[in-house]
Amino acid sequence: MKNKFKLTALALCTVIGLGSLATNVMAQSLPSAVIAVIDTQQIRRESLAGKDFSRQVEVIQAEFQTQYNKISEELKQEEQELQNKRAVMTPEAFEAARREFAGKYQNAQQSLEEKQRNINLAITKANNELSRALLPIFKRITESRGANLLLERGQIVLPAPKLDITSDVISELDKILPSIDVKVAEASAQQRTQ
């Protein structure tokens, strides 16, 4: 019984020792982490391209909202006029006018949905352009600092200011991409004819 216990203890020690040895070998083969930190929200708020992007998006969305409100108001007025004329129209004439209004309403709704899709696509394309410009900047600055790991500031509980490269990234981005074009695609032929 004692021999069985000794053998089991010896086997357990061997397994623990080998596991520890494997961990040490793996730890020696991995490089030490040298960390740099960025704040992408700050980059988008403070860089020239980020400010330009935000300004353009605000203008585009305000124009869309104005167009939406105008079309909605026109349709409400037309619907009210149709309801007011109902008493003096024959049922057949009212039904024909109602169908025509329903078609106009549906076309306006489709037109606005297409415009919103085009706006969303333009925003996505501009965001992608900004991201593509940032990647080589991140790489250059982290390499120049000897960093091999880049973390977002929001992922860190207690950030160390000396590790933050955000202002350097903004400076580089301002040189490479001082503005960005948020270009909304033209409306389809159907939308233009309305």
Buried (B, 14 or more C-beta within 10 A) or exposed (E): EEEEEEEEEEEEEEEEEEEEEEEEEEEEEEEEEEBBBBBBEBBBEBBBBBBBBEEBBEEBEEEBEEEBEEBEEEBEEBBEEBEEEEEEBEEEEBEEBBEEBEEBBEBBEBBBEBBEEBBEEBBEBBBEBBEEBBEEBBEEBBEEBEBEEBBEBEEEEEBEEEBBBBEBBBEBBBEEBEEBEBEBEEBEEEBEEE
